[in-house]
Amino acid sequence: NIYLSPLFLITPIIISSINYSIYYSSQTHSHYLQNFRHWNMRIIGVVAALSTLLVVNGFTIPTNTRRSTSFASPTLSTSSTTPTTSTSLFEYIRPEISEAKSKLRLVFPKVGDLVRYYDLDGGQAKGQELVGKLSFIQASSGSSQWLAEVTELDDVGEGYYAEYPSRKRRKSKLIGLETVSPLMGSYVRTEDAFKIPTDAMGNVRPYMDTYSLEEYEGPMAIPVDESVLQEDLNNYSSLKGRLLRDAAIAGFIGTIIADLIKGFDDALVYFFGAIAGVGYLFFLGIKTDTLGSVDAKMGTNVSNLRFFLPVLVLVGVALQNVSMGSNSPMSADGSSPGNMLSFVSQEQFAAAMLGFLTYRIPLFTSQLVPIISETAGATLPGSAGVAMQMARDAKKSKEAKESSNNIFDGDDLTTVLVVSGPSFTGKSDLVKRLIDESEGKLIAPKYLDKVADPIIFEQMEGRNGILKFDTTGRYGLTKDSLVNAARKPSESGENAGVIEQVVVVDADVDLAKKLTNVGGLRLVGVWVGLDQLEKFEDRLTEEIDSGKFPIPEDETPDSFRRAKIREIVKDIEYGVVSGIFEFTVLNDSEERSMMQ
């Protein structure tokens, strides 16, 4: 039709030109020529109408023709099966998206979904179009609607949307769930962002206008490990008790020091100030205990009494001074106090405030002691620092083994083969080859994916449950990665008769230290090393010369090499004294090492 329509458009022009020539070239205006001209005008009208229809039809696709091609329906309909006869122009949609639409009859929201929503402060009719991630879903009080907390994503251009860095404050908004539209997005690791489909105008294109909320019953409950929860509660209770005990001990010691320096009267004021500090911690614990419960409001009101405790101490001191009359410390100057607090001397005020703030001393100490103990080995000179570090590591390893034996039964432990050692020993190649040639008996751990399980990942990261991150920061090694990766045989079920699997971990020394503190694991340690320090130096030099180990700008090759050698020596010392490595492999030959 497209090709024939120009011919029909040109034909009326040709016939009109002939009529024009006949009409003005004939002087007689014979009846024959007049009839011929009238018939030509009729032909012009018919051809013009026909050509117009052909042109319009050539640029449109009938409904039945569209259904027979790969064009997808622009809307998702589940109620009507009657074919439409519309011939309007539609945007092309890929067939795979159309098929996905036809299958997604009911799409329920879940935490972590990418959605489009509008900010009414955007200055437009609908508001500013934004892309975010569902971070929380809750029921609206007093109605059957659902509210969603949406965390905005940063538009980095070209359809990529990334999460805001942790150093920036995330923008979250609580909106109705019926106002958001689900988006299809894929995480692109190289961009560290989500790729969202957009239209020709650069606007994001949701695959559905709204979620299916008619049959939505709420978010699925997150599985909670009761043993981990109980362990956290026990740790919290012990922390509260330790803080109160340390604050009371610090107040008692401060009272003795105040008595020796300033006398009994100021020491007594200091003592009551210290008691007020312990009470402050106690009421603060009440507020923490009731967070997220039905008694949260009452707990907050009761905990606010902690702010009046230092005032009560000062009022008590003032009343004591008033009752003493002329013997009061404030009567020496003979002045007439104007208010109650004017009966408190400067020394008494200082003693009360110092006593009240004494509870902060154990708080600061508990934070500084781990840092000082970790750096003490590095600050002490020579072998003294090395000996202190090795003794501390050996003590931690022994305590971890004792706690593991007391809590867990031997049959319930998960066997983990830990292959560790310094750098430049080739242990990673050995572990990879060991797993590949084990015929499924040895497997690598399954890492937790930050994109697939963002809630669990954030929870584990918050409680320091991630033992190791990969180079991208997306994947993390956890205890569950080790326990659940291996297949255990059973007498019945799908694992009946299968071969037991053992997880193999390619661990540096830092990861090996952390694994000794994880309960429920039976660690079989294999140390991979070299028999001479010169071999480490030779391999390190080869790595530096090949460019695999870039040298920092503020260091020279010699200083960088010496620093690496010190790390290797420190790792070797740990491998000798830790006691967790039952086997040692000197990796001079890969074939011989594989046999061992």
C-alpha positions, 0 to 999 in steps of 0.5 A: 500500500505504501508503494502504490499510494504515490502512484494514485496521488500523481494520477489526479495531478496528471488528469487535471493537467490534461483537463486544463490543456483541453479546456483552454486549447479548445475554442469551440467548447464542443459538447464532446470535450465538455463531457470528457472533462466532467468524467475526468473530474469524477475520476479525480475524486475517486482516485483521490479518495482511494489514494487517501485510504491507501496511505492511511492504511499503509501506516496503521496495523489492523488489530488481527495483524498486530496479534499475529506479529511480535508486537505486545499488548500495551495494557494488561487485561484479565477480564475482557477477551474480546479483540479490539479494533483500535488502530492507534499507534502504540509504543513497541514493547519487547515480547519477553516483557509482554509475556511477563505481564501476562503471567503476573496476574497478582503482584504483591509488594515486598521489602526491597522492591524497586518502585516509582513514586511521586513527591508532591513538592516537585512543582508538577501536577503529579509531583516529581517522579522519583525511584526508591526502594521499599524498606518497610511496610505497615498497616495504616491505623484505623483503615484497611490501607497499607503504608510503605516507607520508601527510601529514595535512590540517587539518579546517577544518569542513563537509567542508573539508580544507586543507593546513597552512601552511608555518610549521606543521610538517606531520604525516606518517606511514608506514603500509601502503598497504592500510589507506588508502581513496581519497577523491573530493575537489575543490579549492575555490579560495575556501576554499583547501581540498579538499571531501570527501563526508561522510555524515549523521554527518559522517564522510568517505565513500571511494568504495572501501575499498582500492586495487587492489594485486594488479596494482599495480607501483609509482608511475610514474617522474617525468619528469626533464629531463636538461639541467636535472639536469646543469645543477644538478650543474654548479652544485653542483660549482662551488659546492663548489669556490668555497666551498673556494677562498674558505675557503682564501683567507680562511685565508691572509689571516687568517694574514697578519693574525695574523702582523702582530698577534700574531707568527709562532707564533700565526699558525702556529697560526691557519694550521693551524686554517684548514686544519682549517676547509677540511677540515671543508668537504671532509668535509661535501661527501662527506656531501652527495655520497653522500646518497640513494645506496647509499654514504650510510652510508659517506659519513656515517661518513667525513664524521664525521671533520670533528668531530675536525679542530679537536681534532687541531690542539689536540693538535698544538699541545700536543705542540709545547709539550711538545717545547719543554720550558722554552721552551714558553709554558706553562712560564712559570708553572711549573705542572704540567699535568694533561692534554694540553690544559693544554699549550695556552695561551689565545692558542694556543687562541683562534688555533686556533679563530679559524682553524678558524671562518674558513671561515664568513666566505666563507659569510656573505659569499656570502649578504650580497653579493646582498642588499647589491647589490640594495639599494645602488641604493636606499640611494645618494642621487639619480642615483647610485643610479639609475645603479648600478641601471641599470648592473647591470640592463644587465650582467645583460641582456648576460650573459644574451644572451651565454650564450644565444647560446653555448649554444643554436642560433638555430633551437632558440630559442622566440620569445616576444613580451614586452609590458611597461611601467609600470602604468596604461598599459593594456598588459594590455587590449592583450595580451588584445585582441591574442590574441583577434584573432590567429586562433590565431597568438598565445597566452598561456602555460600556467601550472603548476597546483599542484593538478594537478602538486604534485610538479613545482610544489614542485620548480620552486618549490624551485629558483626556477624559477617566474618569476611566481605568480598572485594566488591562488598556485596557478598559476605561470609557468615556462620550460616554460609558455613553451616548450611552450605554442606549437605549432610546425609540422613536416614530418610528424606531427600538426603538419604544415602548421599555422601556427606560434604565438607566446607573448605574455606580459603582463609587468611590469618584474620579470618582464621582468628574469627573462625575460632570464635564461632561456635558450632564448628569443628575446625580442621586446620591446615597451614600452608607455608614455605620452608624458607623466608627467602622464598617468600621474598622471591615470590613477593619480588616477582609479584611486585615486578609483574605489577600484580601488587601495586606499590602505594605512592607514599612508599618505595619498593623496598619499604613496601617489601619490608612491610609485607615481610613483617606481616608474613612473619607475624602470620607465621608466628600466629600459625605456630602458637595458635594451636588450631592447625593440625596439619602443615603443608610446605607448598614447594610443589603443587602436586606433592601438596595436593597429595598431602 
